[in-house]
Amino acid sequence: MVMNGLVIVLIGIVALSAGYLLYGRWLAKKWGIDPKAKTPAYTHEDGQDYVPSSKFTVFSHQFSSIAGAGPVTGPILASVFGWVPVLLWLIIGGLFFGAVQDFGALYASVKNEGKSMGMIIEKYIGKTGRKLFMLFCWLFTLLVIAAFTDMVAGTFNGVGLDSAETAYANSAAASISMLFIVVAVIFGVIQKHVGKMNEWVKAVVAIALLVAMFAVGMKLPIYASKTAWIYIIMAYLFLASVLPMWLLMQPRDYMTTFMLLGMIIGAVVGVVVAHPQMQLNAFNGFNVNGSGLFPTLFVTIACGAVSGFHSLVSSGTSSKTVSNEKDMPMIGYGAMVVESLLGIVALVVVGAVAVGGTKPEGTPFAIFSSGVAGFLEKLGVPVQVATVFMTMCVSALALTSLDSVARIGRMSFQELFYGESTDPKQMTPAQRVLTNKYFATVITLFFGYLLTLGGYSNVWPLFGSANQLLAAMVPVSYTHLTLPTIYSV
């Protein structure tokens, strides 16, 4: 019997929603959420990293940052094992591993003055543990910067391609992305001076700006080579790493979230209309050329199920902007649940275009883009518009993770050299240089650039294994905070 893609999406929505409402809330109750407690965003407010923000603003940053290439790339690559094991791991892993880790890291950080996991480790394990962890985190961020920069630059490349349509779609998506950065700064400045905006008004303004940028970008595409885009992306990452959160990253992530949610909703509606049959085999086994590759499933599907990178976002940036502890379940647990749904949508998309029971030729991003664009066309969206929109979405998936990881990499490098105090006046001259945010950013991006020269395909396997190693290390680090509350009854 061939499974209908619509049934799989519905199973995913029901299971993930039930998990969030039941297990997510149970964790929040057991761990202890205090709505009256002052969060680090207020107690350490500095207008740079510690910035009190609304629940949806922080959710937007969390979701946009963690929803990188993984939830699309992983399920499509892992589909060679069959759609059943992929679906099971996306649901089980997302609810009981990934969301718990993301929520746990956010909880631990907020309860510890917004400190990163490395600084929390020092408090409970010691200085050596902190330094080793921060060194690993910094090296890990270099892998992410290298892999995603190469990926985004390739997506924006509009020179030297055989297809004029592809060159146009890439260049238009690049133009829209650059407009995103400029408009995000303007949007951030307006919010800063206007003060607290009504959430519905802010949402309408963000969506209107999205539509306007999309229209302008399609009319004025920017044609540039992949090498040129690598340099441009590195320049953007420098700004994202040092500018205040409210000025660039938060407004950009806020607008991007509406686009990504629009992509997911459009894909789901497309599945409802087309209700495609799953052309993938249900299960192909884990034996490939005489070798058992069962563990590979859990490394291949990272961000859609469990990803160590998410914990760095939760404790590195999101925890410093949470205004109320009661917002944490939606931000930490909820963002991961939505990402798992994105992974399920990617599985259904590759299942709809599979050939001979396995995924078609092409990169995961190309398969996903063409598949969802096909769904959108069934809804009456013009082919060119659907193609540019999907190219923009897949590049945004990686670019929003890139700016967060660059900032986290900068902070990890700084924390690696902190001593007893973070006050520059009490540091040695060498420490003051090494912990300077501009110096730390330049060093981080320089080594990230060097790794970029190796190409995405060479860096991605290292990223996958390091990512899952980090996912195992982080929960061990914060169990001293969560286990006593769970087993106290």
Sequence and secondary structure as in RCSB ss.txt:
>XXXX:A:sequence
MVMNGLVIVLIGIVALSAGYLLYGRWLAKKWGIDPKAKTPAYTHEDGQDYVPSSKFTVFSHQFSSIAGAGPVTGP
ILASVFGWVPVLLWLIIGGLFFGAVQDFGALYASVKNEGKSMGMIIEKYIGKTGRKLFMLFCWLFTLLVIAAFTD
MVAGTFNGVGLDSAETAYANSAAASISMLFIVVAVIFGVIQKHVGKMNEWVKAVVAIALLVAMFAVGMKLPIYAS
KTAWIYIIMAYLFLASVLPMWLLMQPRDYMTTFMLLGMIIGAVVGVVVAHPQMQLNAFNGFNVNGSGLFPTLFVT
IACGAVSGFHSLVSSGTSSKTVSNEKDMPMIGYGAMVVESLLGIVALVVVGAVAVGGTKPEGTPFAIFSSGVAGF
LEKLGVPVQVATVFMTMCVSALALTSLDSVARIGRMSFQELFYGESTDPKQMTPAQRVLTNKYFATVITLFFGYL
LTLGGYSNVWPLFGSANQLLAAMVPVSYTHLTLPTIYSV
>XXXX:A:secstr
   BHHHHHHHHHHHHHHHIIIIIHHHHHHH   TTS  HHHHT  SSS   B HHHHHHHHHHHH SSHHHHHH
HHHGGG HHHHHHHHHHHIIIIIHHHHHHHHHHHHTTTT  HHHHHHHHT HHHHHHHHHHHHHHHHHHHHHHHH
HHHHHH  SS S HHHHHHHHHHHHHHHHHHHHHHHHHHHHHHH S  HHHHHHHHHHHHHHHHHHHHHS     
HHHHHHHHHHHHHHHHHS TTTTHHHHHHHHHHHHHHHHHHHHHHHHHH  B  B S   SEETTEE TTHHHHH
S TTT  HHHHHHHHHTGGGTBS GGGHIIIIIIHHHHHHHHHHHHHHHHHHS BTBB  SS HHHHHHHHHHHH
HHHTT  HHHHHHHHHHHHHHHHHHHHHHHHHHHHHHHHHHT  S   GGGS HHHHHHT HHHHHHHHHHHHHH
HHTT HHHHHHHHHHHHHHHHHHHHHHHHHHHHHHHTT 
